[in-house]
């Protein structure tokens, strides 16, 4: 079944709807984190680490795994 321009418009509309729903989901997740006392502690700790420059910048998931493994290894040595 060929829908022509109508099908294209419908497809674009659905894409925009999906993007909007993703944004709403992110806002709700943020609000949930802010409502949780543990979440607020994590946010404050992260802000303090950021101010101290105690963070890493990575470009790939494999780099994150490498950092986690390194942290685990250091914890086991203590």
N, CA, C and O of each residue as an XYZ file, in Angstrom:
312
protein
N       0.850     -1.184      0.000
C       0.000      0.000      0.000
C       0.894      1.245      0.000
O       1.722      1.417      0.894
N       0.727      2.089     -0.980
C       1.530      3.292     -1.132
C       0.746      4.483     -0.600
O      -0.386      4.723     -1.018
N       1.352      5.232      0.328
C       0.653      6.374      0.925
C       1.178      7.714      0.423
O       0.605      8.758      0.735
N       2.247      7.697     -0.341
C       2.767      8.932     -0.916
C       3.175      9.944      0.132
O       3.775      9.603      1.151
N       2.836     11.211     -0.140
C       3.210     12.299      0.761
C       2.608     12.138      2.145
O       3.237     12.491      3.142
N       1.383     11.602      2.213
C       0.720     11.405      3.500
C       1.547     10.455      4.374
O       1.705     10.685      5.573
N       2.069      9.396      3.767
C       2.891      8.441      4.503
C       4.160      9.081      5.023
O       4.586      8.798      6.143
N       4.770      9.943      4.220
C       5.980     10.646      4.638
C       5.681     11.561      5.819
O       6.427     11.582      6.797
N       4.589     12.316      5.728
C       4.198     13.228      6.805
C       3.920     12.432      8.077
O       4.339     12.829      9.164
N       3.222     11.325      7.945
C       2.906     10.491      9.096
C       4.187      9.957      9.743
O       4.313      9.953     10.968
N       5.120      9.515      8.931
C       6.391      8.992      9.430
C       7.155     10.082     10.192
O       7.684      9.828     11.274
N       7.211     11.291      9.628
C       7.901     12.406     10.290
C       7.198     12.783     11.586
O       7.857     13.087     12.580
N       5.882     12.768     11.588
C       5.112     13.080     12.790
C       5.412     12.067     13.898
O       5.579     12.438     15.059
N       5.478     10.803     13.532
C       5.792      9.767     14.510
C       7.214      9.917     15.052
O       7.458      9.668     16.232
N       8.141     10.318     14.204
C       9.517     10.563     14.660
C       9.544     11.685     15.697
O      10.197     11.563     16.733
N       8.837     12.769     15.416
C       8.786     13.900     16.345
C       8.116     13.498     17.655
O       8.559     13.900     18.731
N       7.066     12.717     17.568
C       6.372     12.239     18.759
C       7.313     11.399     19.610
O       7.342     11.539     20.833
N       8.078     10.533     18.970
C       9.031      9.690     19.688
C      10.097     10.539     20.367
O      10.442     10.284     21.521
N      10.623     11.542     19.672
C      11.627     12.434     20.276
C      11.048     13.161     21.495
O      11.713     13.311     22.520
N       9.810     13.604     21.361
C       9.155     14.287     22.479
C       8.968     13.365     23.675
O       9.164     13.777     24.819
N       8.595     12.135     23.417
C       8.410     11.177     24.502
C       9.732     10.855     25.190
O       9.769     10.657     26.404
N      10.801     10.802     24.430
C      12.125     10.560     25.014
C      12.492     11.710     25.940
O      13.014     11.484     27.031
N      12.223     12.952     25.512
C      12.514     14.115     26.366
C      11.703     14.066     27.651
O      12.219     14.346     28.733
N      10.427     13.709     27.525
C       9.569     13.609     28.719
C      10.108     12.542     29.660
O      10.145     12.747     30.874
N      10.522     11.416     29.116
C      11.075     10.340     29.935
C      12.322     10.816     30.682
O      12.508     10.478     31.851
N      13.171     11.594     30.021
C      14.382     12.116     30.662
C      14.024     13.074     31.799
O      14.645     13.040     32.861
N      13.029     13.925     31.575
C      12.600     14.869     32.612
C      12.041     14.103     33.806
O      12.360     14.422     34.951
N      11.216     13.104     33.550
C      10.650     12.313     34.643
C      11.727     11.578     35.424
O      11.651     11.493     36.649
N      12.728     11.046     34.732
C      13.831     10.365     35.415
C      14.609     11.348     36.290
O      15.021     11.008     37.399
N      14.806     12.560     35.788
C      15.503     13.585     36.567
C      14.704     13.957     37.808
O      15.259     14.056     38.902
N      13.398     14.163     37.640
C      12.544     14.502     38.785
C      12.551     13.380     39.822
O      12.593     13.638     41.024
N      12.511     12.150     39.355
C      12.551     11.005     40.270
C      13.860     10.994     41.052
O      13.858     10.733     42.255
N      14.965     11.272     40.391
C      16.272     11.308     41.050
C      16.322     12.433     42.076
O      16.876     12.258     43.160
N      15.745     13.590     41.741
C      15.763     14.732     42.656
C      14.867     14.495     43.875
O      15.131     15.032     44.951
N      13.824     13.703     43.711
C      12.910     13.422     44.823
C      13.499     12.402     45.792
O      13.054     12.308     46.935
N      14.485     11.646     45.351
C      15.098     10.609     46.161
C      16.272     11.202     46.935
O      17.153     11.823     46.341
N      16.290     11.017     48.254
C      17.361     11.600     49.066
C      18.728     11.058     48.663
O      19.704     11.807     48.623
N      18.804      9.770     48.364
C      20.063      9.184     47.905
C      20.493      9.801     46.586
O      21.682     10.015     46.347
N      19.513     10.086     45.727
C      19.810     10.719     44.441
C      20.403     12.096     44.627
O      21.347     12.472     43.933
N      19.847     12.857     45.571
C      20.394     14.193     45.848
C      21.827     14.098     46.363
O      22.676     14.915     46.006
N      22.091     13.104     47.200
C      23.464     12.924     47.698
C      24.414     12.609     46.547
O      25.527     13.132     46.497
N      23.974     11.751     45.617
C      24.819     11.414     44.468
C      25.079     12.646     43.603
O      26.191     12.844     43.116
N      24.046     13.474     43.415
C      24.203     14.686     42.613
C      25.186     15.645     43.290
O      26.066     16.201     42.634
N      25.033     15.836     44.595
C      25.945     16.738     45.313
C      27.379     16.229     45.275
O      28.314     17.008     45.091
N      27.552     14.913     45.451
C      28.888     14.324     45.396
C      29.495     14.504     44.005
O      30.678     14.818     43.874
N      28.680     14.306     42.971
C      29.170     14.462     41.601
C      29.554     15.914     41.323
O      30.558     16.178     40.663
N      28.749     16.861     41.831
C      29.086     18.280     41.645
C      30.413     18.618     42.313
O      31.226     19.357     41.757
N      30.627     18.078     43.498
C      31.885     18.329     44.215
C      33.064     17.714     43.462
O      34.118     18.339     43.346
N      32.896     16.503     42.955
C      33.956     15.870     42.168
C      34.259     16.696     40.922
O      35.418     16.835     40.530
N      33.225     17.237     40.306
C      33.413     18.059     39.110
C      34.203     19.318     39.446
O      35.118     19.695     38.714
N      33.850     19.967     40.556
C      34.569     21.185     40.976
C      36.049     20.897     41.229
O      36.912     21.720     40.925
N      36.330     19.711     41.793
C      37.728     19.334     42.081
C      38.453     18.862     40.826
O      39.672     18.692     40.846
N      37.730     18.651     39.751
C      38.350     18.133     38.531
C      38.588     16.634     38.598
O      39.396     16.087     37.848
N      37.875     15.976     39.507
C      38.040     14.541     39.735
C      37.054     13.757     38.864
O      36.100     13.167     39.371
N      37.293     13.757     37.559
C      36.424     13.040     36.631
C      37.219     12.674     35.389
O      38.317     13.184     35.162
N      36.651     11.788     34.593
C      37.291     11.327     33.371
C      36.392     11.636     32.186
O      35.168     11.642     32.314
N      36.986     11.889     31.055
C      36.243     12.073     29.812
C      36.550     10.880     28.928
O      37.712     10.580     28.653
N      35.491     10.196     28.479
C      35.663      9.025     27.620
C      34.827      9.207     26.363
O      33.854      9.961     26.349
N      35.219      8.511     25.319
C      34.497      8.606     24.054
C      33.806      7.309     23.669
O      32.921      7.307     22.813
N      34.209      6.193     24.302
C      33.628      4.900     23.949
C      33.254      4.112     25.209
O      33.841      4.294     26.275
N      32.279      3.252     25.055
C      31.867      2.407     26.163
C      33.001      1.539     26.683
O      33.072      1.253     27.878
N      33.884      1.124     25.793
C      35.003      0.280     26.215
C      35.919      1.032     27.188
O      36.527      0.422     28.068
N      36.011      2.339     27.029
C      36.827      3.139     27.944
C      36.183      3.196     29.323
O      36.881      3.204     30.337
N      34.865      3.236     29.365
C      34.152      3.232     30.644
C      34.410      1.908     31.355
O      34.709      1.884     32.549
N      34.292      0.799     30.610
C      34.556     -0.515     31.195
C      35.973     -0.594     31.746
O      36.192     -1.138     32.829
N      36.919     -0.061     31.017
C      38.313     -0.073     31.449
C      38.477      0.690     32.772
O      39.172      0.225     33.675
N      37.836      1.860     32.883
C      37.910      2.641     34.123
C      37.259      1.898     35.288
O      37.794      1.892     36.397
N      36.121      1.279     35.045
C      35.431      0.529     36.102
C      36.292     -0.631     36.575
O      36.432     -0.857     37.777
N      36.865     -1.362     35.636
C      37.730     -2.487     36.002
C      38.944     -2.014     36.799
O      39.365     -2.673     37.751
N      39.495     -0.888     36.411
C      40.650     -0.330     37.129
C      40.252      0.064     38.551
O      40.988     -0.204     39.501
N      39.091      0.697     38.697
C      38.605      1.081     40.035
C      38.377     -0.155     40.902
O      38.737     -0.169     42.079
N      37.776     -1.194     40.312
C      37.547     -2.438     41.050
C      38.866     -3.053     41.493
O      38.994     -3.519     42.625
N      39.839     -3.049     40.603
C      41.153     -3.604     40.923
C      41.800     -2.841     42.078
O      42.383     -3.447     42.977
N      41.695     -1.508     42.052
C      42.275     -0.692     43.125
C      41.571     -0.939     44.456
O      42.221     -0.984     45.501
N      40.247     -1.097     44.425
C      39.494     -1.366     45.650
C      39.922     -2.695     46.262
O      40.028     -2.811     47.483
N      40.168     -3.692     45.426
C      40.542     -5.021     45.926
C      41.926     -4.989     46.568
O      42.220     -5.797     47.449
N      42.771     -4.066     46.133
C      44.129     -3.964     46.665
C      44.145     -3.337     48.053
O      45.110     -3.505     48.798
N      43.098     -2.628     48.401
C      43.063     -1.925     49.703
C      42.855     -2.876     50.854
O      42.802     -2.449     52.007
